Amino acid sequence: MTWTPDTELRRTFDRDGEAIAWERWGDGDGRPLVLCHGYTGSAHDFALNIDALRARRPVLALDLRGHGRSHHAADESRYSLEQLADDLVAFLGANGGGGVDLLGHSMGGWVSLAATIKRPDLVRSLILMDTSAWQFGDTDEELRVLYAAFLHGFDPAGGLPDLSGLESPEQALVDAATPPQWRTRKDELAIDPYALKALGRQLLGHGLPSLRSRLADVRCPVTVIVGEHDHPYVDQADDLAREVADGTATVIEGAHHSPQLTHRDAWHA
């Protein structure tokens, strides 16, 4: 498996003075698939999947504000989950045509769900991957308190903190499944430290706006995809699928939080 720069994002659109990076691949007539990445990530998280996906239909991806190739505002007030959802709505309105299939990963799942609730006419189906409508982070309350304390005390003016000691349980799987040049490029596409703090405090503290009471308003088909070992999201998957009008849940055996990287065949299926 190799990665080539033709999966880079070369286009931008302006959203309240923020340059949001995006790209489109494929020229087919099928319904577009839009990919929305997670916290600290970027569209590069899907780069190894683009060739397979664009063989079937047009594929679009964006870097959420403060992430990847999009503008880094260096201002905490420019980053909130609601702002990200509004950015996505604006993007879909400008590029979605008659509606899209929307896939959101982790934080991007919450953002995609919120965007669908705001503008259901823009989304024909929704894929929620390793995400939640009501709780992110570790199920261990002690760890959640530690994360919240770290984010509260972290000074983004000093740059990104060294998080090398906090590698996830799936890191060895990711390293084995991805080429070195892909991992090098991922490291280059680091999040704005101010976004790391502002969004992290919402996601991992106690500031996450719950969308659970709005799930019944989601009328389009919803597919919930989750890795077998990805807690707490695998524990929530059945409830998430059940509480929308037309939902199904699929567990990818052996996977953790990023099955599009570690279990690509099962993910594409």
Rosetta silent file (secondary structure, phi, psi, omega in degrees, C-alpha in Angstrom):
SEQUENCE: MTWTPDTELRRTFDRDGEAIAWERWGDGDGRPLVLCHGYTGSAHDFALNIDALRARRPVLALDLRGHGRSHHAADESRYSLEQLADDLVAFLGANGGGGVDLLGHSMGGWVSLAATIKRPDLVRSLILMDTSAWQFGDTDEELRVLYAAFLHGFDPAGGLPDLSGLESPEQALVDAATPPQWRTRKDELAIDPYALKALGRQLLGHGLPSLRSRLADVRCPVTVIVGEHDHPYVDQADDLAREVADGTATVIEGAHHSPQLTHRDAWHA
SCORE:     score description
SCORE:     0.000 S_00000001
   1 L     0.000  128.421  178.545    0.000    0.000    0.000 S_00000001
   2 L  -122.212  165.126  175.234    1.367    3.375   -0.998 S_00000001
   3 L  -126.688  134.935 -179.860    0.228    6.927   -0.588 S_00000001
   4 L  -125.422  153.497 -174.769    0.648    9.571   -3.284 S_00000001
   5 H   -66.435   -1.752  178.952    0.114   13.351   -3.143 S_00000001
   6 H   -73.123   -0.415  171.843   -2.859   13.240   -5.533 S_00000001
   7 H  -100.179   12.707  174.246   -4.950   12.859   -2.390 S_00000001
   8 L   -71.054  158.471  175.428   -3.843   16.284   -1.141 S_00000001
   9 L   -96.162  120.350 -175.438   -6.445   19.032   -0.679 S_00000001
  10 L  -116.085   -3.331  179.643   -5.824   21.862   -3.135 S_00000001
  11 E  -108.031  158.187  174.299   -9.058   23.842   -2.968 S_00000001
  12 E  -138.952  153.985  167.119  -10.331   26.205   -0.296 S_00000001
  13 E  -131.390  151.331 -175.899  -13.567   27.960    0.526 S_00000001
  14 E   -91.913  130.748  178.328  -13.983   30.936    2.809 S_00000001
  15 E  -133.294  100.610 -179.032  -16.059   30.569    5.927 S_00000001
  16 L    54.246   41.992  179.131  -16.236   33.692    8.110 S_00000001
  17 L    84.462   -2.711  177.829  -12.670   34.577    7.208 S_00000001
  18 E   -99.185  129.258  176.072  -11.396   31.038    7.727 S_00000001
  19 E   -85.298  113.346 -178.844   -9.914   29.250    4.705 S_00000001
  20 E  -100.329  120.733 -178.152  -11.279   25.704    4.781 S_00000001
  21 E   -81.158  141.010  177.805   -9.291   23.221    2.683 S_00000001
  22 E  -156.655  170.581  176.612  -11.144   20.633    0.629 S_00000001
  23 E  -156.420  159.212  176.313  -10.947   18.475   -2.471 S_00000001
  24 E  -128.057  137.625  177.639  -13.097   16.423   -4.812 S_00000001
  25 E  -128.195  144.889  177.411  -12.063   13.213   -6.563 S_00000001
  26 L    88.749  145.052 -176.286  -13.903   11.261   -9.242 S_00000001
  27 L  -121.980   16.138 -177.741  -16.209   12.411  -12.013 S_00000001
  28 L   -69.154  171.800 -178.442  -18.984    9.853  -11.853 S_00000001
  29 L   -93.695   -0.331 -178.316  -22.683   10.637  -11.768 S_00000001
  30 L   -68.590  168.068  178.386  -23.330    8.838   -8.487 S_00000001
  31 L   -64.758  131.590 -178.084  -24.340   10.579   -5.305 S_00000001
  32 L   -64.491  145.380  171.406  -21.279   12.262   -3.742 S_00000001
  33 E  -105.730  125.473  179.000  -19.739   10.839   -0.598 S_00000001
  34 E  -109.085  130.915 -177.032  -18.436   13.479    1.832 S_00000001
  35 E  -108.639  128.399 -178.215  -15.811   12.494    4.426 S_00000001
  36 E  -125.381  113.838 -172.398  -15.525   14.373    7.723 S_00000001
  37 L   -77.289  179.308 -177.151  -12.537   13.513    9.940 S_00000001
  38 L  -102.599 -175.053 -178.981  -12.143   13.488   13.715 S_00000001
  39 L   -59.281  130.421 -178.112  -10.453   15.497   16.479 S_00000001
  40 L    71.126   -2.418 -177.526   -6.747   16.236   15.779 S_00000001
  41 L   -94.876 -157.987  177.833   -7.077   14.512   12.394 S_00000001
  42 L  -166.218  176.803  176.069   -7.592   15.679    8.820 S_00000001
  43 H   -60.304  -21.080  176.994   -8.879   14.420    5.497 S_00000001
  44 H   -58.232  -22.997  177.957   -5.500   12.683    5.236 S_00000001
  45 H   -62.336  -18.661  179.119   -6.964   10.070    7.583 S_00000001
  46 H  -107.505    3.061 -171.336   -8.916    8.821    4.544 S_00000001
  47 H   -58.316  -35.529 -177.964   -6.143    9.226    1.946 S_00000001
  48 H   -74.877   -7.148 -178.978   -5.445    5.497    1.671 S_00000001
  49 H  -105.993  -10.470 -170.748   -9.114    4.878    0.845 S_00000001
  50 H   -61.424  -44.659 -177.246   -9.702    7.535   -1.815 S_00000001
  51 H   -58.202  -44.721 -179.568   -8.784    5.428   -4.861 S_00000001
  52 H   -67.310  -39.354 -177.585  -11.218    2.668   -3.919 S_00000001
  53 H   -70.988  -40.914 -175.122  -14.006    5.088   -3.040 S_00000001
  54 H   -76.044   -9.418  174.566  -13.744    7.311   -6.122 S_00000001
  55 L   -70.262  -18.944 -176.646  -14.016    4.300   -8.416 S_00000001
  56 L  -102.552  -27.970 -170.590  -17.686    4.144   -7.436 S_00000001
  57 L  -171.346  168.139  172.236  -18.728    7.806   -7.136 S_00000001
  58 L   -65.106  143.342  179.516  -17.467   11.350   -6.545 S_00000001
  59 E  -127.039  132.369  176.219  -15.748   11.750   -3.184 S_00000001
  60 E  -123.383  145.932  176.064  -15.282   15.021   -1.296 S_00000001
  61 E  -145.869  151.772  178.198  -13.318   15.659    1.884 S_00000001
  62 E  -136.003  157.809  168.793  -12.456   18.704    3.938 S_00000001
  63 L   -97.452  118.310  178.194  -10.154   19.651    6.784 S_00000001
  64 L   -59.799  155.260 -177.031  -12.246   21.129    9.577 S_00000001
  65 L   -53.390  137.983 -179.722  -11.179   24.578   10.790 S_00000001
  66 L    81.830   -3.483 -177.665   -7.953   24.455   12.774 S_00000001
  67 L  -116.037  148.414  171.632   -7.089   21.026   11.389 S_00000001
  68 L    52.946 -124.964 -174.246   -4.724   19.905    8.655 S_00000001
  69 L   -90.151   -2.746  176.470   -4.462   22.321    5.738 S_00000001
  70 L   -76.110  166.210 -174.785   -7.285   24.617    6.868 S_00000001
  71 L   -62.118  137.592  174.117   -6.558   27.952    8.529 S_00000001
  72 L  -101.550  108.351 -171.367   -5.118   27.900   12.044 S_00000001
  73 L   -79.399  -17.449 -177.051   -6.664   30.904   13.787 S_00000001
  74 L    52.755   42.916 -176.709   -4.544   30.727   16.977 S_00000001
  75 L  -155.015  112.771 -176.665   -7.639   31.867   18.875 S_00000001
  76 H   -58.271  -31.900 -176.719   -9.714   29.575   21.097 S_00000001
  77 H   -66.828  -13.766 -179.838  -12.863   31.616   20.478 S_00000001
  78 H   -87.579    1.584 -174.108  -12.781   30.533   16.813 S_00000001
  79 L  -127.975  116.790  169.478  -13.254   26.879   17.714 S_00000001
  80 L  -151.569  160.288  179.040  -16.391   25.139   18.907 S_00000001
  81 H   -63.298  -37.015  177.874  -18.282   22.059   17.808 S_00000001
  82 H   -63.793  -38.832  177.537  -21.218   24.225   16.737 S_00000001
  83 H   -63.538  -41.300  178.574  -18.892   26.300   14.547 S_00000001
  84 H   -62.895  -41.055  178.677  -17.575   23.137   12.912 S_00000001
  85 H   -64.476  -40.544  177.620  -21.130   21.957   12.239 S_00000001
  86 H   -65.695  -37.224  175.357  -22.032   25.316   10.701 S_00000001
  87 H   -60.639  -43.958 -178.656  -18.904   25.129    8.525 S_00000001
  88 H   -65.749  -40.626  176.214  -19.957   21.693    7.310 S_00000001
  89 H   -58.540  -45.049  179.152  -23.476   22.903    6.534 S_00000001
  90 H   -62.533  -40.700  179.146  -22.005   25.748    4.477 S_00000001
  91 H   -64.226  -46.388 -179.825  -19.713   23.327    2.661 S_00000001
  92 H   -64.837  -38.283  178.788  -22.540   20.911    1.848 S_00000001
  93 H   -63.405  -33.759 -178.504  -24.751   23.750    0.689 S_00000001
  94 H   -84.928  -25.402 -170.014  -22.077   24.939   -1.728 S_00000001
  95 H  -128.281   -1.143 -172.566  -20.891   21.541   -2.970 S_00000001
  96 L   -89.482  -11.681 -179.715  -23.542   18.933   -2.249 S_00000001
  97 L    59.987 -123.895 -177.623  -25.859   19.424   -5.203 S_00000001
  98 L   -87.362   17.874 -179.375  -28.980   17.349   -4.659 S_00000001
  99 L   115.849  153.811 -174.393  -27.761   15.841   -1.403 S_00000001
 100 E  -131.656  164.357  162.399  -24.871   13.665   -0.305 S_00000001
 101 E   -91.894  125.244 -171.754  -23.988   10.567    1.619 S_00000001
 102 E  -115.347  124.445  177.611  -22.130   11.948    4.630 S_00000001
 103 E  -113.817  124.831  177.746  -19.569   10.004    6.668 S_00000001
 104 E  -121.140  131.721 -178.480  -18.331   11.393    9.968 S_00000001
 105 E  -107.458  127.278  173.822  -15.546    9.847   12.052 S_00000001
 106 L    56.170 -122.237  176.245  -15.288   10.376   15.812 S_00000001
 107 H   -54.691  -37.033  177.953  -15.681   14.134   16.451 S_00000001
 108 H   -63.067  -23.145  174.061  -16.573   14.387   12.761 S_00000001
 109 H   -69.242  -44.446  176.340  -19.485   12.067   13.475 S_00000001
 110 H   -61.429  -45.072 -179.378  -20.921   14.498   16.014 S_00000001
 111 H   -61.305  -43.259 -179.734  -20.320   17.358   13.563 S_00000001
 112 H   -66.857  -39.833  177.444  -21.980   15.416   10.725 S_00000001
 113 H   -64.383  -44.429  178.238  -24.948   14.485   12.891 S_00000001
 114 H   -62.276  -40.725  178.675  -25.389   18.099   14.004 S_00000001
 115 H   -63.918  -39.400  179.001  -25.176   19.285   10.380 S_00000001
 116 H   -64.870  -39.661  177.544  -27.807   16.743    9.350 S_00000001
 117 H   -65.392  -39.903  179.912  -30.144   17.944   12.107 S_00000001
 118 H   -67.500  -42.905 -175.345  -29.606   21.558   11.035 S_00000001
 119 L  -136.879   75.407 -177.923  -30.132   20.908    7.303 S_00000001
 120 H   -62.146  -21.903  179.968  -31.695   17.495    6.645 S_00000001
 121 H   -68.943  -16.525 -177.473  -32.292   18.445    3.011 S_00000001
 122 H   -90.019  -10.483 -172.286  -28.534   18.337    2.360 S_00000001
 123 E  -125.351  122.489  179.135  -27.977   14.747    3.519 S_00000001
 124 E   -90.933  -32.658  173.222  -29.449   11.643    1.878 S_00000001
 125 E  -152.062  157.191 -173.496  -27.757    9.133    4.170 S_00000001
 126 E  -130.003  131.427  175.275  -25.459    9.328    7.166 S_00000001
 127 E  -115.999  117.549 -178.457  -22.589    7.058    8.206 S_00000001
 128 E  -108.082  114.586 -172.337  -21.467    7.541   11.800 S_00000001
 129 E  -114.046  119.675  175.336  -18.113    5.894   12.490 S_00000001
 130 L    48.220   59.331 -172.998  -16.675    5.376   15.972 S_00000001
 131 L  -144.300 -176.728 -178.060  -18.578    8.314   17.360 S_00000001
 132 L  -148.543  154.920  170.409  -21.196    9.454   19.832 S_00000001
 133 L  -100.449   -4.871 -173.535  -24.127   11.797   20.113 S_00000001
 134 L  -146.675  -18.856  178.805  -23.635   12.242   23.856 S_00000001
 135 L  -150.307  122.410  172.558  -20.260   11.068   25.288 S_00000001
 136 L  -108.206  171.425  173.793  -16.702   11.136   23.965 S_00000001
 137 L    89.450 -170.372 -174.511  -13.475   10.140   25.650 S_00000001
 138 L   -77.404  146.396  177.167  -12.512    7.371   27.999 S_00000001
 139 L   -76.213  -16.555  178.421  -15.094    5.432   29.983 S_00000001
 140 L   -78.658  113.402 -175.221  -12.766    5.544   32.987 S_00000001
 141 H   -62.102  -34.051  179.155  -13.880    8.609   34.968 S_00000001
 142 H   -63.088  -42.313  177.939  -10.439    9.001   36.567 S_00000001
 143 H   -67.201  -37.284  178.585   -8.822    9.247   33.132 S_00000001
 144 H   -61.822  -40.175  178.306  -11.497   11.683   31.987 S_00000001
 145 H   -64.823  -40.636  179.073  -10.680   13.920   34.954 S_00000001
 146 H   -64.342  -44.010  178.784   -6.963   13.746   34.115 S_00000001
 147 H   -61.619  -44.635 -179.052   -7.595   14.645   30.463 S_00000001
 148 H   -62.836  -40.084  178.941   -9.836   17.541   31.464 S_00000001
 149 H   -65.867  -40.417  177.849   -7.213   18.825   33.918 S_00000001
 150 H   -60.971  -48.002 -177.711   -4.499   18.587   31.262 S_00000001
 151 H   -66.381  -32.998  178.379   -6.555   20.535   28.734 S_00000001
 152 H   -66.500  -39.748 -176.440   -7.462   23.156   31.332 S_00000001
 153 H   -89.218  -12.018 -176.789   -3.815   23.781   32.225 S_00000001
 154 L   -69.998  130.808  178.647   -2.347   23.464   28.732 S_00000001
 155 L  -101.464  106.174 -177.054   -1.081   26.759   27.237 S_00000001
 156 H   -65.673  -19.123  178.710   -1.530   26.665   23.443 S_00000001
 157 H   -63.421  -20.853  178.975    0.812   29.640   22.999 S_00000001
 158 H   -87.841    5.014 -179.455    3.658   27.225   23.691 S_00000001
 159 L    90.318 -175.062 -178.149    2.747   24.991   20.764 S_00000001
 160 L   -71.766  140.940  177.212    1.550   21.419   20.754 S_00000001
 161 L   -75.490  162.509  175.383    2.373   19.313   23.812 S_00000001
 162 L   -81.398  109.262 -178.692    4.391   16.109   23.588 S_00000001
 163 L  -108.812   17.666 -175.916    1.764   13.372   23.544 S_00000001
 164 H   -61.675  -25.225  179.873    4.096   10.563   22.485 S_00000001
 165 H   -82.722   -0.204 -177.592    3.522    8.802   25.786 S_00000001
 166 H  -112.928   37.631 -179.077   -0.229    8.618   25.183 S_00000001
 167 L   -63.862  142.280 -177.580   -0.247    6.291   22.178 S_00000001
 168 L   -76.591  161.856  178.929   -3.551    4.532   21.627 S_00000001
 169 L   -61.070  -22.389 -177.617   -3.985    0.745   21.859 S_00000001
 170 L   -91.754    1.591 -172.608   -4.367    0.584   18.073 S_00000001
 171 H   -57.760  -40.351  179.524   -1.113    2.422   17.238 S_00000001
 172 H   -63.178  -37.212  177.645    0.769   -0.783   16.408 S_00000001
 173 H   -66.670  -41.585  178.323   -2.035   -1.788   14.030 S_00000001
 174 H   -62.816  -45.549 -179.554   -1.965    1.619   12.350 S_00000001
 175 H   -60.838  -38.188 -178.594    1.822    1.478   11.937 S_00000001
 176 H   -73.473  -25.499 -173.136    1.601   -1.987   10.382 S_00000001
 177 H   -99.661   -4.607 -175.324   -1.192   -1.006    7.989 S_00000001
 178 L  -126.001  145.514  179.348    0.108    2.347    6.712 S_00000001
 179 L   -74.692  153.256 -177.673    3.210    3.311    4.694 S_00000001
 180 H   -56.685  -38.559 -177.505    5.906    5.470    6.326 S_00000001
 181 H   -67.796  -28.996  174.853    5.332    8.390    3.955 S_00000001
 182 H   -67.305  -42.760 -178.944    1.653    8.483    4.943 S_00000001
 183 H   -67.609  -36.887  176.884    2.590    8.644    8.634 S_00000001
 184 H   -62.577  -44.401  179.854    5.151   11.384    7.979 S_00000001
 185 H   -65.765  -37.131  177.834    2.551   13.476    6.171 S_00000001
 186 H   -60.351  -42.180  179.054    0.044   12.929    8.985 S_00000001
 187 H   -63.127  -32.514 -179.768    2.556   14.318   11.483 S_00000001
 188 H   -71.177  -24.625 -175.262    3.000   17.390    9.274 S_00000001
 189 L   -94.853   51.856 -174.006   -0.745   18.089    9.291 S_00000001
 190 L   -72.568  152.803  178.111   -0.907   18.890   12.995 S_00000001
 191 L   -71.648  150.919  169.997   -3.879   20.573   14.646 S_00000001
 192 L   -61.278  126.346  179.768   -3.777   24.219   15.756 S_00000001
 193 H   -54.478  -31.787  179.266   -2.863   24.076   19.485 S_00000001
 194 H   -70.290  -33.530  174.346   -5.715   26.507   20.185 S_00000001
 195 H   -71.703  -37.789  177.272   -8.174   24.133   18.511 S_00000001
 196 H   -54.398  -46.031 -177.693   -6.672   21.230   20.449 S_00000001
 197 H   -73.241  -51.570 -173.824   -7.536   22.975   23.702 S_00000001
 198 H   -62.994  -47.167 -178.309  -10.901   24.524   22.831 S_00000001
 199 H   -74.438  -36.078  178.593  -12.386   21.469   21.142 S_00000001
 200 H   -61.945  -37.884  179.204  -10.761   19.042   23.560 S_00000001
 201 H   -65.934  -33.444  175.688  -12.380   20.760   26.506 S_00000001
 202 H   -71.543  -46.607 -174.119  -15.770   20.300   24.861 S_00000001
 203 H   -72.202  -45.457 -169.536  -15.192   16.717   23.813 S_00000001
 204 H  -104.407   -9.846  173.773  -13.278   15.339   26.779 S_00000001
 205 L   -92.296 -129.432  179.331  -14.475   17.613   29.551 S_00000001
 206 L  -129.465   32.329 -177.500  -18.132   18.196   30.283 S_00000001
 207 L  -109.610   12.674 -176.891  -18.992   20.732   27.587 S_00000001
 208 L   -75.083  121.010  173.889  -20.269   18.415   24.862 S_00000001
 209 L   -68.358  120.140  179.943  -23.725   19.454   23.609 S_00000001
 210 L   -75.457  134.441  176.812  -25.774   16.247   23.645 S_00000001
 211 L  -103.083    5.607 -172.190  -27.665   15.490   20.455 S_00000001
 212 H   -59.061  -39.694 -177.670  -29.480   12.506   21.916 S_00000001
 213 H   -69.235  -12.526 -178.637  -32.826   14.278   22.241 S_00000001
 214 H  -103.177   -0.938 -174.624  -32.702   15.150   18.524 S_00000001
 215 H   -61.415  -36.205 -179.569  -31.919   11.692   17.167 S_00000001
 216 H   -65.112  -17.526  178.577  -35.558   10.926   16.398 S_00000001
 217 H   -79.182  -12.684 -179.012  -35.554   13.951   14.081 S_00000001
 218 L   -82.505  110.428 -172.833  -32.986   12.285   11.805 S_00000001
 219 L  -100.711  -16.551 -179.574  -35.100   10.705    9.064 S_00000001
 220 L   -75.715  161.106  175.394  -32.465    9.656    6.534 S_00000001
 221 L   -61.234  136.668 -179.460  -30.910    6.160    6.678 S_00000001
 222 E  -125.631  127.634  173.783  -28.115    6.000    9.266 S_00000001
 223 E  -112.233  122.585  177.403  -25.365    3.386    9.410 S_00000001
 224 E   -99.860  120.591  178.948  -23.347    3.217   12.615 S_00000001
 225 E  -115.244  135.301 -178.002  -19.895    1.647   12.136 S_00000001
 226 E  -152.432  144.953  175.958  -17.637    0.942   15.091 S_00000001
 227 E   -73.137  144.569 -176.869  -14.523   -1.033   15.936 S_00000001
 228 L   -55.663  -34.830 -174.217  -14.989   -4.035   18.198 S_00000001
 229 L  -104.980   15.114 -174.377  -12.526   -2.698   20.776 S_00000001
 230 L   -96.348   86.966  177.250  -13.402    1.006   20.579 S_00000001
 231 L   -90.847  142.184    8.829  -14.916    1.932   23.930 S_00000001
 232 L   -89.900    2.521 -169.398  -17.120    3.793   24.733 S_00000001
 233 H   -68.656  -36.575  177.703  -18.377    3.994   21.147 S_00000001
 234 H   -66.294  -29.649  179.061  -18.991    0.283   20.633 S_00000001
 235 H   -72.918  -22.613 -177.865  -21.054    0.318   23.837 S_00000001
 236 H   -97.910  -11.256 -167.391  -23.237    3.119   22.443 S_00000001
 237 H   -59.948  -46.319 -178.122  -23.588    1.879   18.861 S_00000001
 238 H   -64.065  -42.042  178.553  -26.820   -0.091   19.211 S_00000001
 239 H   -63.885  -41.169  179.798  -28.536    2.720   21.127 S_00000001
 240 H   -61.740  -44.248  179.811  -27.360    5.273   18.576 S_00000001
 241 H   -68.886  -34.555 -177.074  -28.732    3.196   15.689 S_00000001
 242 H   -72.553  -31.384 -171.774  -31.973    2.455   17.538 S_00000001
 243 H   -86.820   -8.508  169.159  -32.785    6.051   18.429 S_00000001
 244 L   -89.989  167.984 -174.364  -32.767    7.382   14.859 S_00000001
 245 L   -69.444  -35.038 -174.050  -35.697    6.634   12.592 S_00000001
 246 L  -141.603   80.223 -173.973  -33.848    4.294   10.216 S_00000001
 247 E  -125.630  149.025  172.450  -30.601    3.037   11.712 S_00000001
 248 E  -134.898  153.359  179.687  -28.383   -0.032   11.622 S_00000001
 249 E  -122.755  137.562  178.066  -25.177   -0.808   13.508 S_00000001
 250 E  -129.417  128.333  177.719  -22.158   -2.752   12.254 S_00000001
 251 E  -102.993  128.050  178.737  -19.203   -3.808   14.405 S_00000001
 252 E   -92.610  112.941 -174.369  -15.856   -4.346   12.646 S_00000001
 253 L   -62.568  132.838  176.477  -14.182   -7.301   14.307 S_00000001
 254 L    83.769   -8.751 -175.046  -10.691   -6.685   15.653 S_00000001
 255 L   -89.421  159.274  173.838  -10.787   -2.939   14.989 S_00000001
 256 L  -110.298 -118.973 -170.132  -10.314   -0.043   17.393 S_00000001
 257 L   -92.472  -17.900 -175.209  -10.974    3.645   16.588 S_00000001
 258 L  -130.257   67.947 -177.437   -9.772    3.936   12.974 S_00000001
 259 H   -64.534  -21.688  177.553  -10.951    0.913   10.963 S_00000001
 260 H   -65.970  -17.773  176.640  -10.507    2.816    7.688 S_00000001
 261 H   -98.311  -44.211 -170.090   -6.762    2.488    8.342 S_00000001
 262 H   -94.970  -22.768 -177.332   -6.401   -0.857   10.083 S_00000001
 263 L  -136.643   60.412 -170.927   -9.251   -2.909    8.584 S_00000001
 264 H   -62.879  -40.303 -178.383   -9.755   -1.377    5.152 S_00000001
 265 H   -62.223  -46.137  179.424  -11.384   -4.385    3.464 S_00000001
 266 H   -66.734  -36.260 -179.796  -14.045   -4.720    6.160 S_00000001
 267 H   -65.588  -42.505  179.670  -14.539   -0.957    6.220 S_00000001
 268 H   -68.670  -29.334 -179.294  -15.145   -0.774    2.458 S_00000001
 269 L   -66.443    0.000    0.000  -17.584   -3.672    2.637 S_00000001
